[in-house]
Amino acid sequence: MIDIAGAVTTDAIDDKTRDQPEPAHRAAGVGPVAAHYGDPMREQRLLATGVGLVDRSHRGVVAVPGEERISWLHTLTSQHLAALARWQGTELLVLSPHGHVEQHAMVADDGETTWLDTEPGMTEGLLSYLEKMRFFSRVDPRDATAEHALLSLVGPEASGALDTLGVTGLAGPDVVAVPGPKFRSGELPARPSVVYDVKPLPAGGWARRVALGVDLLVPRAAMDEVVAELRGAGVPVAGLWAYEAMRVAAKRARAGLDTDHRTIPAEVDLIAPAVHLDKGCYRGQETVARVHNLGKPPRRLVLLHLDGVASDQPPVAGTPVTLDGRTVGFVGTAVQHFELGQVALAVLKRNTPDDARLLVGESAAAIDA
């Protein structure tokens, strides 16, 4: 989609951005994605009030075919996958032995293959872990990023735009409420903590209904055809900057950007979508259970409003957040939002007061109430 008039690629703005293909994927022909198409604020309004098509084809795609794929992934990850049915999706985490977030992936199963799409830069780590855990299981994980591309229809009218591709009736996300501490065993249903409806696309691949709209996994050979069909039906394009602004406003964390090496799922609101609190053992499960049942996580994800006086440029990821000269957290994703102004996701110490007068660099910051 970078050949569309007005497209400015993410790496043309920042050659060190995370939002570009991994070197191995670039060598295999995966191209850059557009940060915007000339008017980032207008593109945000489209996503907030209508619908727009966003190129997210720099995300890594791991395919896991094999008759034991569901039970195998169930034992390795945080999600309850044993009951995941054909044409269903969810989210999962791979945790360290101490319960820290190492990988986050979106999931969809088509009856023959379980598809995992993950953050750019994290594909190799996810695939390496899966390959190490194969042993004698009848599974065959592989990097499918050069074969398939992820696009997203984002906004309240996303489902209507999907009709253009001949796919209708996708149900909204089905989320199980997170139970309180020390809940009874068996209280949670034996199914994923969130279920996303998935349907096949006529051009190949599938559509998955998620919180911000509809994700489309399409064969790269069919990507131009799908984009042309949607644009021909009047669906406008929007850049990754607009998508990120919607994500930040919705307080949805990205692994590796809004997390650090110490992050546990409860700190960044990943329990509800990606963790089943009553499934059997998996790596890191003890920490998840202990934090949920015996206390609160040491940090929390917040939305910060920045005054933008000292700088009109949002702070870079990792910028410290300070209170009275003491570091109390760090900034993850920071954006210029078309309504909220300069805002950022940040991970702060839990005891930081909601009305604290914070600093991010030289900019004053306040926690969203």
Disulfide bonds with the S-S distance in Angstrom:
none
